[in-house]
Amino acid sequence: MNANKVAALTGLSIRALHHYDALGLLSPARGENGYRDYSEEDLDSLQQILFFKECGFPLGQIQSLMSGPAFDRADAFELQRKYLLHERTRIDAMLATLDRSLKAMKGEITMTQEEKFAGFDFSSNPYEGEARKLYGDTAVDNYNEKLTSLGEMGLSAMGESMNGLFRELAALRKEAPDSPAAQEAMHKLYLFLNANFGHQYSFEAFAGLGQLYVADERFTKNIDQFGEGLSAFLAKAMSAYANKKK
């Protein structure tokens, strides 16, 4: 199928398809005439890409996920399904509150203060659920206890130290992930995490944390504020460090 037909089928622009090709995200074979020729497999990959986009993943992260050796289409579909179901539940709750608020404004119903804020929830840590699945309840509870014991000044000091460390790491992100400089920095990061977060990371867990930096958009966004591509660099460098230490 040529690019024009794919664009008509998906609603994407030709320019977007060319951009995906330039990124190495979706690179179809070229026909004898030099034009892109999208196979059935290419269209399956494109469907996966678009599901990831609907879940809020940036293109760079999608490319990293789909090109990784552990990528599995069925697992990706399951992840995307869970995300979209969660979003549907959240949006339904917000819409219900909005509709009731409109009726209350018109005097048709009355709402309690609690009902006005149904669907809003900023109290939970969005990372904690994933952390508990990855590292277990004990590790997360120890981490929370560690942070509580630091107090406000201690937390501020640790935050500054961590920000400083990530600025140093950002300056190295153009280096080869397995270079001596990068690996020395990974050793420093490994020691910092084990000294400050109430949990002793195994080398395997350290590498897993690096993969989470690119697999979870929230981590990617926070880390890449120190330098574009830092999360992807850390994922590779942390994996190289762990493999050398095993």
C-alpha positions as CSV (number, residue, x, y, z in Angstrom):
1,M,0.0,0.0,0.0
2,N,1.5,3.4,-0.9
3,A,1.7,6.4,1.4
4,N,-1.3,8.2,-0.1
5,K,-3.5,5.2,0.7
6,V,-2.1,4.8,4.2
7,A,-2.8,8.5,4.9
8,A,-6.4,8.1,3.7
9,L,-6.8,5.0,5.8
10,T,-5.5,6.4,9.0
11,G,-6.1,10.2,8.7
12,L,-2.4,10.8,9.1
13,S,-0.6,13.3,6.8
14,I,2.0,12.2,4.3
15,R,4.4,14.4,6.2
16,A,3.7,12.5,9.4
17,L,4.4,9.2,7.7
18,H,7.6,10.6,6.3
19,H,8.6,11.8,9.8
20,Y,8.0,8.3,11.2
21,D,10.3,6.9,8.6
22,A,13.0,9.5,9.3
23,L,12.8,8.6,13.0
24,G,13.2,4.9,12.2
25,L,9.8,4.4,13.8
26,L,8.1,3.0,10.7
27,S,10.3,2.4,7.7
28,P,8.6,0.5,4.9
29,A,10.4,-1.0,2.0
30,R,10.8,1.0,-1.2
31,G,9.3,-0.3,-4.5
32,E,11.1,-0.2,-7.8
33,N,9.8,3.3,-8.3
34,G,11.5,4.4,-5.1
35,Y,8.2,5.1,-3.3
36,R,7.3,3.7,0.1
37,D,5.4,0.4,0.0
38,Y,3.6,-0.4,3.3
39,S,3.1,-4.1,4.0
40,E,0.6,-5.7,6.3
41,E,3.2,-5.9,9.0
42,D,3.9,-2.2,8.6
43,L,0.2,-1.4,9.0
44,D,0.2,-3.6,12.2
45,S,3.1,-1.6,13.5
46,L,1.4,1.7,12.6
47,Q,-1.7,0.6,14.5
48,Q,0.5,0.0,17.6
49,I,2.2,3.3,17.2
50,L,-1.2,5.1,17.1
51,F,-2.4,3.3,20.1
52,F,0.7,4.4,22.0
53,K,0.1,8.0,20.8
54,E,-3.4,7.9,22.1
55,C,-2.0,6.8,25.5
56,G,0.2,9.9,25.5
57,F,3.6,8.4,24.6
58,P,5.9,10.6,22.7
59,L,7.3,9.3,19.4
60,G,10.9,8.9,20.7
61,Q,9.6,6.8,23.5
62,I,7.5,4.7,21.2
63,Q,10.5,4.1,19.0
64,S,12.5,3.0,22.0
65,L,9.8,0.6,23.2
66,M,9.0,-1.0,19.9
67,S,12.6,-1.5,18.8
68,G,13.6,-3.1,22.2
69,P,14.3,-6.8,22.3
70,A,11.7,-7.4,25.0
71,F,8.8,-5.8,22.9
72,D,5.8,-7.9,22.6
73,R,2.7,-6.8,20.7
74,A,0.2,-8.7,23.0
75,D,1.8,-7.1,26.1
76,A,1.7,-3.7,24.5
77,F,-2.0,-4.1,23.7
78,E,-2.7,-5.1,27.3
79,L,-0.8,-2.1,28.6
80,Q,-2.7,0.2,26.2
81,R,-6.0,-1.3,27.1
82,K,-5.5,-0.8,30.8
83,Y,-4.4,2.8,30.2
84,L,-7.4,3.6,28.0
85,L,-9.9,2.0,30.5
86,H,-8.3,4.0,33.3
87,E,-8.7,7.2,31.2
88,R,-12.3,6.3,30.4
89,T,-13.2,5.9,34.0
90,R,-11.4,9.1,34.9
91,I,-13.1,11.1,32.1
92,D,-16.5,9.6,32.9
93,A,-16.2,10.8,36.5
94,M,-15.1,14.2,35.5
95,L,-18.0,14.5,32.9
96,A,-20.5,13.5,35.5
97,T,-19.2,16.2,37.9
98,L,-19.3,18.7,35.1
99,D,-22.8,17.9,34.1
100,R,-24.0,18.1,37.7
101,S,-22.2,21.4,38.2
102,L,-24.1,22.9,35.2
103,K,-27.4,21.7,36.6
104,A,-26.4,23.2,40.0
105,M,-25.5,26.5,38.4
106,K,-29.0,26.6,36.8
107,G,-30.6,25.9,40.1
108,E,-31.9,22.5,39.0
109,I,-30.0,20.6,41.7
110,T,-27.9,21.3,44.7
111,M,-24.4,19.8,45.3
112,T,-22.4,19.3,48.4
113,Q,-18.8,20.6,48.5
114,E,-17.6,17.1,48.3
115,E,-19.7,16.4,45.2
116,K,-18.2,19.4,43.4
117,F,-14.8,17.8,43.5
118,A,-15.7,14.2,42.7
119,G,-13.3,12.9,40.1
120,F,-10.4,15.2,41.1
121,D,-7.6,13.3,42.8
122,F,-4.2,14.8,43.3
123,S,-3.4,13.0,46.6
124,S,-1.8,9.8,45.2
125,N,1.8,9.4,44.0
126,P,1.5,8.3,40.3
127,Y,4.8,6.5,40.6
128,E,4.0,4.5,43.7
129,G,1.8,1.8,42.2
130,E,4.4,1.0,39.6
131,A,7.2,1.1,42.2
132,R,5.3,-1.4,44.4
133,K,4.8,-3.8,41.4
134,L,8.5,-3.5,40.5
135,Y,10.2,-3.5,43.9
136,G,7.6,-4.8,46.4
137,D,5.7,-3.2,49.3
138,T,8.6,-3.4,51.7
139,A,11.0,-1.4,49.5
140,V,8.4,1.3,48.9
141,D,7.4,1.5,52.6
142,N,11.1,1.8,53.5
143,Y,11.5,4.6,51.0
144,N,8.5,6.5,52.3
145,E,9.7,6.1,55.9
146,K,13.2,7.4,54.8
147,L,11.7,10.5,53.2
148,T,9.5,11.2,56.3
149,S,12.5,11.0,58.6
150,L,14.5,13.6,56.6
151,G,12.1,16.5,57.4
152,E,11.6,19.5,55.2
153,M,15.3,20.7,55.2
154,G,16.6,17.2,54.6
155,L,14.2,16.6,51.7
156,S,15.2,20.0,50.1
157,A,18.9,19.1,50.5
158,M,18.5,15.7,48.9
159,G,16.4,17.2,46.1
160,E,19.2,19.7,45.3
161,S,21.8,16.9,45.4
162,M,19.7,14.8,43.0
163,N,19.1,17.7,40.6
164,G,22.8,18.4,40.6
165,L,23.6,14.7,39.8
166,F,21.1,14.7,36.9
167,R,22.6,17.9,35.5
168,E,26.0,16.2,35.6
169,L,24.5,13.1,33.8
170,A,22.8,15.4,31.2
171,A,26.2,16.8,30.3
172,L,27.3,13.2,29.4
173,R,24.3,12.1,27.4
174,K,26.1,12.5,24.1
175,E,28.8,10.0,25.3
176,A,28.5,6.3,24.4
177,P,26.5,4.6,27.2
178,D,29.3,2.1,27.8
179,S,32.1,4.6,27.7
180,P,34.3,4.9,30.9
181,A,32.9,8.4,31.6
182,A,29.3,7.2,31.4
183,Q,30.0,4.1,33.4
184,E,31.7,6.1,36.1
185,A,28.7,8.3,36.3
186,M,26.4,5.2,36.5
187,H,28.4,4.0,39.5
188,K,27.9,7.4,41.2
189,L,24.1,7.2,40.4
190,Y,24.0,3.6,41.7
191,L,25.6,4.6,45.0
192,F,23.4,7.7,45.4
193,L,20.2,5.7,45.0
194,N,21.3,3.1,47.4
195,A,22.4,5.7,50.0
196,N,19.3,7.8,49.9
197,F,16.1,5.9,49.1
198,G,15.8,3.3,51.8
199,H,16.2,0.5,49.4
200,Q,19.2,-1.5,48.2
201,Y,19.0,-1.9,44.4
202,S,20.3,-5.0,42.9
203,F,22.1,-4.6,39.6
204,E,19.1,-6.1,37.9
205,A,16.7,-3.7,39.7
206,F,19.0,-0.8,38.7
207,A,18.8,-1.8,35.1
208,G,15.0,-2.2,35.4
209,L,14.8,1.4,36.8
210,G,16.6,2.6,33.8
211,Q,14.0,0.9,31.5
212,L,11.2,2.5,33.5
213,Y,12.8,5.9,32.6
214,V,11.8,5.3,29.0
215,A,8.8,3.1,29.4
216,D,6.8,5.6,31.6
217,E,6.1,9.0,30.1
218,R,6.0,10.6,33.5
219,F,9.6,9.6,34.2
220,T,10.7,10.5,30.7
221,K,9.2,14.0,31.0
222,N,10.8,14.7,34.4
223,I,14.2,13.4,33.5
224,D,14.4,15.0,30.0
225,Q,13.9,18.4,31.5
226,F,17.6,18.2,32.4
227,G,18.5,17.5,28.8
228,E,16.6,16.1,25.8
229,G,17.4,12.4,25.4
230,L,18.7,11.9,28.9
231,S,16.2,9.2,29.9
232,A,17.1,7.1,26.8
233,F,20.8,7.6,27.5
234,L,20.3,6.5,31.2
235,A,18.3,3.4,30.2
236,K,21.2,2.2,28.0
237,A,24.0,3.3,30.4
238,M,22.3,1.7,33.5
239,S,21.8,-1.5,31.6
240,A,25.4,-1.6,30.5
241,Y,26.5,-0.9,34.1
242,A,24.4,-3.7,35.4
243,N,25.6,-6.2,32.8
244,K,29.2,-5.5,33.6
245,K,28.6,-5.9,37.3
246,K,26.7,-9.2,37.2
